[in-house]
Amino acid sequence: MSTAEQLRCMELVEIVTEYLEGGLPPGQRARFEAHLAGCDGCTTYVEQIRRTIALCGSVDAGSLDPAARAALVQAFHGWAGE
């Protein structure tokens, strides 16, 4: 895999949820896993996220109090990709 095709740590962090939910296209999943094979820091990060999900479970958006949902939306407004 060429340097241009290699996934950077910051890119991995941005798509870790999609990876863990099985939502990455095959090519991107292969890049993700190739990066993990050579990066102990990211491997540790992914395992920490897995453990966090296992311990905390999941939150259904429909079960959130409207005020809590509004606070979360405000907190993360403009966060992705900016």
C-alpha positions as CSV (number, residue, x, y, z in Angstrom):
1,M,0.0,0.0,0.0
2,S,1.5,3.3,-1.0
3,T,1.9,6.2,1.4
4,A,-0.9,8.1,-0.3
5,E,-3.3,5.2,0.3
6,Q,-2.4,4.7,3.9
7,L,-4.9,5.9,6.5
8,R,-3.6,8.5,9.0
9,C,-4.4,8.2,12.7
10,M,-6.8,11.3,12.6
11,E,-8.7,9.7,9.8
12,L,-9.1,6.5,11.8
13,V,-10.4,8.3,14.8
14,E,-13.0,10.0,12.5
15,I,-14.4,6.7,11.1
16,V,-14.0,4.3,14.1
17,T,-17.7,4.2,14.8
18,E,-18.5,3.2,11.2
19,Y,-15.8,0.5,11.4
20,L,-17.2,-0.9,14.7
21,E,-20.7,-0.9,13.3
22,G,-19.6,-2.7,10.1
23,G,-20.5,0.3,7.9
24,L,-17.2,0.9,6.1
25,P,-16.9,-0.1,2.4
26,P,-14.5,-3.0,1.8
27,G,-11.6,-0.8,0.6
28,Q,-11.8,1.6,3.4
29,R,-12.1,-1.3,5.9
30,A,-9.0,-2.8,4.5
31,R,-7.1,0.5,4.9
32,F,-8.4,0.8,8.4
33,E,-7.3,-2.7,9.3
34,A,-3.9,-2.2,7.6
35,H,-3.4,0.9,9.8
36,L,-4.3,-1.0,12.9
37,A,-1.8,-3.7,12.0
38,G,1.0,-1.2,12.2
39,C,-0.1,1.3,14.8
40,D,-0.2,0.2,18.5
41,G,-1.7,3.6,19.6
42,C,-4.7,3.3,17.3
43,T,-5.1,-0.4,18.1
44,T,-5.3,0.6,21.8
45,Y,-7.8,3.4,20.9
46,V,-10.1,1.1,19.0
47,E,-10.1,-1.4,21.9
48,Q,-10.9,1.4,24.4
49,I,-13.9,2.4,22.2
50,R,-15.0,-1.2,22.1
51,R,-14.8,-1.5,25.8
52,T,-16.6,1.8,26.3
53,I,-19.5,0.7,24.1
54,A,-19.7,-2.7,25.9
55,L,-19.8,-1.0,29.3
56,C,-22.2,1.8,28.4
57,G,-24.4,0.1,25.9
58,S,-26.2,2.3,23.5
59,V,-28.6,5.2,23.6
60,D,-31.7,5.2,21.5
61,A,-32.3,8.7,20.2
62,G,-36.1,8.2,20.9
63,S,-35.4,7.6,24.5
64,L,-33.6,10.9,25.1
65,D,-35.3,13.7,27.0
66,P,-35.9,16.5,24.5
67,A,-33.8,18.9,26.5
68,A,-30.9,16.4,26.6
69,R,-31.2,15.8,22.9
70,A,-31.1,19.6,22.2
71,A,-28.0,20.0,24.4
72,L,-26.2,17.2,22.6
73,V,-27.1,18.6,19.2
74,Q,-25.9,22.0,20.3
75,A,-22.7,20.6,21.7
76,F,-21.8,18.8,18.5
77,H,-23.1,21.4,16.0
78,G,-20.5,21.9,13.3
79,W,-18.2,19.4,14.9
80,A,-17.9,16.8,12.1
81,G,-15.4,17.8,9.5
82,E,-14.8,21.3,10.7
